Amino acid sequence: MKINAKNFRVKEKQAINLKGFPTSIKPFYDSKEEYQNCLLRHIEKLNSLQNILYADDRYSLLIIFQAMDAAGKDSAIKHVMSGLNPQGCQVFDFKHPSSEELDHDFLWRTTRCLPERGRIGIFNRSYYEEVLIARVHPEILESQRLPDHSRNDKNIWKERFQSIVDLEKHLFRNGTRIIKFFLHLSKDEQRKRFLKRIDDPEKNWKFSMADIEERKRWDDYMKAYASCLSATSTSFAPWYVIPADDKPNSQLIISEAILDSLSDLKMSYPKPDAQRRKELSAIRKLLE
């Protein structure tokens, strides 16, 4: 079944309510074997495009994953990116900011980790935490020691959205392509996955009471996500709302969207000019 990733894309300036977006859809595979074969084809294409991205050396790709706990960010990165050359890919997982990071603007710590040309960067959570968890937990905003005029500004979230859009537009102009995934998980599916983490000794480490406390704020997070996606999905840095109750299905959609993004770049291997061909001919003679 053909996957059209654009069907999951949030339109620019689209006011959304996440209740209108499904967390589960008809699978794009009929069996586990079909899923594996389809994902393998995607991985092989992605590997080929990564090689061209590196050789072409004009663009970089930044992939951002945001979601509620247990939505499948880690497994998506693990499976979809399994065929990438580690030398051309880097993954960053942003957790609670350090004291040094709190002494800078809210975009500083992630800006340092942006991928250079020819490489793929993956953010497992990102600067979007600053308009999500910081919005749900006002105490986090307080810890950032902002000037009074910023901290007390009722437009602070609107201003942060604008800062993010401005950054992404700047990056786009300079060759960084950005694709952003919100893994849309249902609250009931999260409950089931939490129970599995408790039942499986190998996954106990992934679970804590803090996860339950965050779950209590589910509605607040959904409102924060809806506001964020509406304000920051653009033609140059789109958001995709991925139904995440079915992990294999979500991975196929994600991999297809990444392939589309790389294919749109119209990249190619550098073609040698006359001087380079002459140099290669001379090297061949030495080797022969």
C-alpha positions as CSV (number, residue, x, y, z in Angstrom):
1,M,0.0,0.0,0.0
2,K,1.4,3.4,-1.0
3,I,2.2,5.8,1.8
4,N,1.5,9.4,1.2
5,A,3.4,11.2,4.0
6,K,1.8,14.5,3.1
7,N,-1.5,13.3,4.5
8,F,0.0,13.6,8.0
9,R,1.5,17.0,7.5
10,V,0.2,20.0,9.4
11,K,-0.5,22.9,7.0
12,E,1.0,26.2,7.6
13,K,-1.1,28.4,10.0
14,Q,-3.5,25.6,10.4
15,A,-5.4,25.9,13.7
16,I,-5.6,22.3,15.0
17,N,-7.2,20.4,17.8
18,L,-5.4,17.1,18.4
19,K,-8.7,15.3,19.1
20,G,-9.3,15.6,15.4
21,F,-6.2,13.7,14.6
22,P,-6.2,9.8,14.8
23,T,-3.8,8.0,17.0
24,S,-4.4,4.8,15.0
25,I,-5.2,4.2,11.3
26,K,-5.4,1.2,9.0
27,P,-1.9,-0.3,8.7
28,F,0.2,0.1,5.6
29,Y,1.2,-3.6,6.0
30,D,-0.7,-6.9,6.2
31,S,1.8,-8.9,8.1
32,K,5.0,-8.6,10.2
33,E,7.0,-9.8,7.2
34,E,5.5,-7.2,4.9
35,Y,6.3,-4.5,7.4
36,Q,9.9,-5.6,7.7
37,N,10.3,-5.8,3.9
38,C,8.9,-2.3,3.5
39,L,11.0,-0.8,6.2
40,L,14.1,-2.5,4.8
41,R,13.4,-0.9,1.4
42,H,13.1,2.4,3.1
43,I,16.3,1.9,5.0
44,E,18.2,1.0,1.8
45,K,17.0,4.1,0.0
46,L,17.8,6.2,3.0
47,N,21.3,4.9,3.2
48,S,21.8,5.7,-0.5
49,L,20.5,9.2,-0.1
50,Q,22.6,9.7,3.0
51,N,25.7,8.9,0.9
52,I,24.7,11.5,-1.7
53,L,23.9,14.0,1.0
54,Y,27.4,13.7,2.4
55,A,29.1,13.8,-1.0
56,D,27.0,16.7,-2.3
57,D,27.9,18.7,0.9
58,R,25.3,21.5,0.3
59,Y,22.6,20.5,2.7
60,S,22.1,19.0,6.1
61,L,18.9,17.4,7.5
62,L,17.6,18.0,11.0
63,I,14.9,15.5,12.2
64,I,13.0,16.4,15.4
65,F,11.0,14.0,17.5
66,Q,8.5,15.2,20.1
67,A,5.9,13.1,22.0
68,M,4.4,12.1,25.3
69,D,6.2,9.4,27.2
70,A,6.1,5.8,25.7
71,A,5.0,7.1,22.3
72,G,7.9,5.4,20.5
73,K,10.5,8.0,19.8
74,D,13.4,5.8,20.8
75,S,12.2,2.8,18.8
76,A,11.5,5.0,15.7
77,I,15.1,6.3,15.8
78,K,16.4,2.8,16.4
79,H,14.5,1.2,13.5
80,V,14.2,3.9,10.9
81,M,17.8,5.0,11.2
82,S,19.3,1.6,11.6
83,G,20.9,1.6,8.1
84,L,22.6,5.0,8.4
85,N,26.4,5.4,8.4
86,P,27.2,6.6,12.0
87,Q,29.9,8.9,10.6
88,G,27.2,11.0,8.9
89,C,24.6,11.0,11.6
90,Q,24.3,12.3,15.1
91,V,21.6,11.9,17.8
92,F,21.1,14.2,20.7
93,D,18.7,13.6,23.6
94,F,17.8,16.8,25.5
95,K,16.8,16.3,29.1
96,H,16.8,18.8,32.0
97,P,19.0,21.8,31.2
98,S,22.3,22.3,33.1
99,S,23.1,25.4,35.0
100,E,25.3,26.5,32.1
101,E,22.4,26.1,29.7
102,L,20.1,28.0,31.9
103,D,22.4,31.0,31.8
104,H,21.8,31.2,28.0
105,D,18.8,31.9,25.8
106,F,16.4,29.0,25.4
107,L,17.7,28.1,21.9
108,W,21.4,28.0,22.8
109,R,21.9,24.4,23.9
110,T,20.3,22.9,20.8
111,T,21.9,25.4,18.4
112,R,25.3,24.0,19.4
113,C,24.2,20.5,18.2
114,L,22.9,21.4,14.8
115,P,24.2,19.1,11.9
116,E,26.8,20.5,9.6
117,R,26.4,20.2,5.8
118,G,26.4,16.7,4.6
119,R,25.1,15.2,7.8
120,I,21.8,14.2,9.4
121,G,21.0,15.4,12.9
122,I,18.4,13.8,15.1
123,F,16.9,15.6,18.1
124,N,15.1,13.3,20.6
125,R,13.2,16.2,22.1
126,S,14.4,19.6,21.2
127,Y,14.1,23.3,21.7
128,Y,10.3,22.7,21.4
129,E,10.5,21.6,25.1
130,E,10.7,25.3,25.8
131,V,7.1,25.9,24.6
132,L,5.8,22.5,25.9
133,I,7.0,21.3,29.2
134,A,8.0,24.9,30.2
135,R,4.4,25.9,29.5
136,V,2.9,23.1,31.4
137,H,5.3,23.6,34.3
138,P,5.6,27.3,35.1
139,E,8.4,26.5,37.7
140,I,10.6,25.5,34.8
141,L,10.2,29.0,33.3
142,E,11.0,30.5,36.7
143,S,14.3,28.5,36.8
144,Q,15.5,30.2,33.6
145,R,16.0,33.5,35.4
146,L,14.5,35.6,32.7
147,P,14.3,39.4,33.0
148,D,11.1,40.6,34.6
149,H,9.7,42.1,31.4
150,S,10.1,38.7,29.6
151,R,8.9,36.4,32.4
152,N,5.8,38.5,33.1
153,D,4.9,39.0,29.4
154,K,1.6,37.4,28.6
155,N,2.8,37.0,25.0
156,I,5.9,35.0,26.0
157,W,4.8,31.8,24.1
158,K,3.8,33.7,21.0
159,E,7.3,35.4,21.1
160,R,9.0,32.0,21.6
161,F,7.1,30.5,18.7
162,Q,8.3,33.4,16.6
163,S,11.9,32.9,17.7
164,I,11.7,29.3,16.7
165,V,10.2,30.0,13.3
166,D,12.9,32.7,12.7
167,L,15.6,30.2,13.6
168,E,14.2,27.6,11.3
169,K,13.8,30.0,8.5
170,H,17.4,31.1,8.9
171,L,18.6,27.5,8.9
172,F,16.6,26.7,5.8
173,R,18.2,29.7,3.9
174,N,21.6,28.3,4.8
175,G,20.9,24.7,3.7
176,T,19.5,22.9,6.7
177,R,16.2,21.1,6.0
178,I,14.1,20.4,9.0
179,I,11.4,17.8,9.4
180,K,9.5,17.5,12.7
181,F,7.4,14.5,14.0
182,F,4.9,14.6,16.8
183,L,4.1,11.0,17.6
184,H,0.4,11.1,18.5
185,L,-0.3,8.5,21.1
186,S,-3.6,7.8,22.8
187,K,-3.8,8.0,26.6
188,D,-5.1,4.4,26.8
189,E,-2.2,3.1,24.7
190,Q,0.2,4.9,26.9
191,R,-1.3,3.2,29.9
192,K,-0.8,-0.2,28.2
193,R,2.8,0.5,27.4
194,F,3.4,1.7,31.0
195,L,2.0,-1.5,32.3
196,K,4.4,-3.5,30.0
197,R,7.3,-1.5,31.3
198,I,6.4,-2.6,34.8
199,D,5.9,-6.2,33.8
200,D,9.1,-6.5,31.8
201,P,12.2,-6.4,34.1
202,E,14.4,-5.2,31.2
203,K,12.2,-2.1,30.8
204,N,11.7,-1.2,34.5
205,W,14.4,1.4,34.2
206,K,12.3,3.3,31.7
207,F,9.5,4.0,34.2
208,S,9.2,6.1,37.3
209,M,6.5,7.9,39.3
210,A,7.5,11.1,37.4
211,D,5.9,9.6,34.3
212,I,2.6,9.1,36.2
213,E,2.7,12.7,37.4
214,E,3.2,13.9,33.8
215,R,0.3,11.7,32.7
216,K,-2.0,13.6,35.0
217,R,-1.3,16.7,32.9
218,W,-2.3,15.0,29.7
219,D,-4.9,17.6,28.7
220,D,-2.5,20.4,29.4
221,Y,0.1,18.8,27.2
222,M,-2.4,18.3,24.4
223,K,-3.3,21.9,24.4
224,A,0.3,23.0,24.5
225,Y,1.1,20.7,21.6
226,A,-1.8,21.9,19.5
227,S,-0.8,25.5,20.0
228,C,2.8,24.7,19.2
229,L,2.0,22.7,16.0
230,S,-0.4,25.4,14.8
231,A,2.2,28.2,15.3
232,T,5.3,26.5,14.0
233,S,4.4,24.2,11.1
234,T,5.7,26.0,8.0
235,S,6.5,25.2,4.4
236,F,10.2,25.2,5.2
237,A,10.0,23.2,8.5
238,P,6.8,21.2,8.6
239,W,5.3,19.2,11.4
240,Y,3.9,15.7,10.8
241,V,1.3,14.3,13.3
242,I,2.1,10.5,13.2
243,P,-0.5,8.1,14.6
244,A,1.6,6.3,17.2
245,D,-0.6,3.5,18.7
246,D,0.9,1.1,16.1
247,K,4.7,1.4,16.3
248,P,5.5,-0.4,13.0
249,N,3.0,1.7,11.1
250,S,4.3,4.9,12.5
251,Q,7.9,3.9,11.5
252,L,6.8,3.3,7.9
253,I,5.2,6.8,7.8
254,I,8.2,8.5,9.4
255,S,10.7,6.8,7.1
256,E,8.6,7.7,4.0
257,A,8.5,11.4,5.1
258,I,12.2,11.4,5.6
259,L,12.8,9.9,2.1
260,D,10.5,12.5,0.6
261,S,12.4,15.3,2.3
262,L,15.8,14.1,1.1
263,S,14.5,13.2,-2.4
264,D,13.2,16.8,-2.8
265,L,16.8,18.1,-2.5
266,K,17.7,16.9,-6.0
267,M,21.2,16.1,-4.9
268,S,23.9,14.3,-6.9
269,Y,27.5,13.1,-6.6
270,P,30.0,15.9,-7.6
271,K,31.0,15.6,-11.2
272,P,34.8,15.9,-11.8
273,D,35.9,18.8,-14.0
274,A,38.6,18.6,-16.7
275,Q,41.4,19.3,-14.1
276,R,40.1,16.6,-11.8
277,R,39.8,14.1,-14.5
278,K,43.4,14.8,-15.5
279,E,44.5,14.3,-11.9
280,L,42.6,11.0,-11.6
281,S,44.2,9.8,-14.9
282,A,47.6,10.6,-13.5
283,I,46.9,8.7,-10.3
284,R,45.7,5.7,-12.3
285,K,49.0,5.6,-14.2
286,L,50.9,5.6,-10.9
287,L,48.8,2.8,-9.6
288,E,49.1,0.7,-12.7
